[in-house]
Amino acid sequence: MSPGFKHLLLMTPAGLYCPVGDFYVDPWRSVKRAIITHAHSDHARSGSAKYLAVHPSKALLQLRLGLDIDLQTLQYGESLAIGEAVVTFFPAGHILGAAQVRIEYRGQSALITGDYKLQQDATCASWEPVACDLMVTESTFGLPVFHWPSTAQVMAEIIQWWQENQRAGRTSVVFAYSVGKAQRILMELCHSETATGPSSLPAAFGLPGPIWLHGAMLGPMRAYRDSGVKLPDFESVSVAPSGTDFSNALIVAPPSAQQSAWMNRFKDVSMASASGWMAIRGTRRRRNLDRGFVLSDHVDWKDLNCAVDLCNPEELWVTHGFSDVFARYQLEKGRKALPLKTEFQGEVDSEEVQV
Amino acid sequence: MRAFAELYQSLDATTKTSAKLEALVAYLSSSSDADRAWAIYFLLGNKLKPSVPTKALRKAAIEAAQIPEWLFEETYQWVGDLAETIANIVPKAQRLEHGSLSEWIEQYCRPLSKLELSEQIALLNQCWGRLDAQQRFVFNKLLTGNLRVGVNARLVTKAISEWSGIDVDVIAHRLTGEWRPTFEALNQLLEQGSETASPSQPYPFCLAHSLPANFYESLDSMNFRAEWKWDGIRAQLIRRNGLIFLWSRGEELLVGRFPEIESAATALDDGVVLDGEVLAWRDHAPLPFSELQRRIQRKNVSKKLMHEVPVRFVAFDLLEHETVDIRPLPFEQRRMRLEHLLTTCYPDANQSPPTISVNHLLPAATWSELAARREEARSVRAEGLMIKRKDSRYETGRVTGAWWKWKLDPFTVDAVLIYAQRGHGRRAALYTDYTFAVWSEGSLVPFAKAYSGLTDEEIRVVDRWIRANTLQKFGPVHEVKPHWVMEIAFENVQLSTRHKSGVAVRFPRIVRIREDKKIEDADRLQSILELVAARQG
């Protein structure tokens, strides 16, 4: 870490710390004051005395950390002085309420991206580039083999797979993280701002068939709707009348459901996952999936480089994932860059934690 | 190319045999003869020869992706598959080209291997620019000769039979041996009638299942015969039209490798096919497999090597006799004919050591007698017993109930994990290739590499631990803190000058994690050396 930013930001055993503001960003231990970039479990941990986050993440954070947390919220673009630091949130485009955190102190600024993507996502505000002196970026998919296809192409693949399964009399089960990915898929499928009402009825939105959810999805779905995201009220598989034929349905479930007895209710089934990791054959085969859809809420290689160029920091810290590789690459391109050691199990399967 | 890449994807996407069969039949039905011939060639596991060196592919990919070499290597290490790394790392195709599989092979794949490095790089970049990622992946696999499709010969045979309407056994027989991706080969394959044209054509091998523990108690020993199971090269020896052919089980023609067997085979009657095992053999016992390996590696064998490692063909079945396919006859009748044939063809067998001999049946009537014989296997340097049902026909492939292999229990030791490397294929990106060490004079010496045996869950746990406990890296190899003790099984052990520990083990694999043991409790090299001594004594 460069001494140039020591008042602004430090890496400590509890996580990223701002000395002049006396707060942490996404700490992995209990602290006095935590700023949270988004509501995934590896970023939003319980036990801190006070929390600060962006307003659209409120419902999801309360779902994750409890209604009784001491949570203060700001709008995107709104600034707050904490100690000698000034904190502002900017959209990260990762999931609903995902924010980049800018910290300013005496004319210097640091930007902590949290997780982010540049692709459009109708369930959340789009990423914005933020000029800064120090940028702390994630690098979950920071290898040049990761190139995301367009969302439209992936959605077309999902619908085609669903229809093929229907013809074969097979239930389609797609595994997607229950906070973010699932809502993004459902929103894309319905791509309608007016769609409401009971949806387990076939073809309610010109779709090939009914959509049902795993029970674990209901909480996050409600939080999304409470936050103003116009998602239809899909029902849980468990309330389906006994004898319901799921063979023409699309079921959305968290990845953890794959190994559970919950799956037994579907007789002939095709299992798919929607994740950036599906770009790699080995990760798909290891999970015994029939199909993998390359749909990620993180930046791919090109967008990662693009984001760094747009924010154009004097110094870059790389965390979450292929930190060593991406930092070295940026360093060779002439930018001061270094990898951060974190307690996260980056590299492989980190998305998996976010159930 | 697109259709073949899609076939690959369908086969890769499912573990269900019925879905694979469906995809194969659909491909055969909709493709041209030229494509069919090539597709069958690859589906049977054949490779393009010569292949394009991976160096050319790497260089071309680095150039196309405009990234530093180290970044390419880091990425490849993580992905674990060169063809896939390249398919995803090079820029998206500018303009897709819709050539067929055979056109791509004739126009690009085959010419590529003959070019200079700089020309290869240029042409590779052109090719990648015309294929999407999925096609690029298959194309790269074809070039490097690493296309593993995940279907066995039996399924391919079934698909061809279903598509063509020709009996599956006829197809199986016609496919056995070398398959050339030509119209002639395809026409011969699809000819009506059940004759096979080529005198070199072997029969599909009959394969054995392992005898499940205590399963034999449910079988009547009187219905079975037993013989030693040897650790050599399973092979078919063909004598037809005055010619001699020796085929390995991998359906590779072994011509010229074992001249003494070919020369001895001239004494066989014409119209004969023997099934047996090629073994390195001296005096009354086989030599270790590592000795035989010295012979396998040589296409032209020297007099000296032939003298150092004499080989013999130990026959255990007769598939063709007097030009007639006798596979439908019961095992016992085939055996009687085999013994009679070899006695008449080699009348002096008792005086001079025969190069072609019969694998004798073991006189044992009950399972307990057989179990006792099995225990003696190591002393005659056999792997265990083969148990064959007396009335069984010679089956095609692995059919349950006819032949059983009853191998000796493997040796096991407790060893310490000291190095780890990323795996390949399904396990790419996870640390699954382990090197194990045992104690010698107070330090851990590596003695075996093992890949398989852990569950996916265990692999994940160990993988995480390895990431957090790496002491240092040597390229892709991570040296880890000695911590995990695992039980390693292996079939055989030999002294070796090539290994640091001085021993080489055969087929090492992980049996289980010994959570109950500390690293101090792992085995000593001395105890492995004692196993060697006991084995040789």
Contacts between the chains, C-beta under 8 A, distances in Angstrom:
chain1	res1	chain2	res2	distance
A	143	B	74	7.5
A	143	B	75	4.9
A	143	B	78	6.2
A	143	B	79	7.9
A	144	B	65	6.0
A	144	B	67	5.6
A	144	B	71	6.5
A	144	B	72	7.9
A	144	B	75	5.9
A	144	B	89	5.2
A	145	B	75	5.5
A	145	B	79	5.9
A	145	B	84	7.8
A	145	B	85	6.0
A	145	B	88	4.0
A	145	B	89	5.3
A	146	B	88	7.5
A	147	B	88	6.7
A	147	B	92	7.5
A	279	B	88	6.7
A	280	B	79	6.0
A	280	B	84	7.2
A	280	B	88	8.0
A	280	B	428	7.2
A	280	B	429	6.9
A	281	B	12	7.3
A	281	B	81	6.9
A	281	B	84	5.7
A	281	B	428	7.7
A	282	B	79	7.3
A	282	B	80	5.8
A	282	B	81	7.0
A	282	B	425	6.4
A	282	B	426	5.9
A	282	B	427	6.7
A	282	B	428	3.4
A	282	B	429	5.6
A	283	B	428	8.0
A	283	B	429	6.6
A	285	B	12	7.7
A	285	B	425	7.4
A	285	B	426	4.5
A	286	B	426	5.5
A	286	B	427	6.8
A	286	B	430	7.5
A	286	B	456	6.8
A	288	B	15	7.3
A	290	B	13	5.9
A	290	B	14	6.1
A	291	B	13	6.3
A	322	B	78	7.8
A	325	B	71	6.8
A	325	B	74	5.2
A	325	B	75	7.9
A	328	B	70	7.7
A	328	B	71	7.9
A	329	B	67	7.9
A	329	B	68	7.5
A	329	B	71	5.9
A	332	B	68	6.5
A	345	B	464	6.3
A	345	B	467	7.4
A	347	B	78	8.0
A	347	B	467	6.9
A	348	B	429	5.5
A	348	B	430	6.9
A	348	B	463	7.7
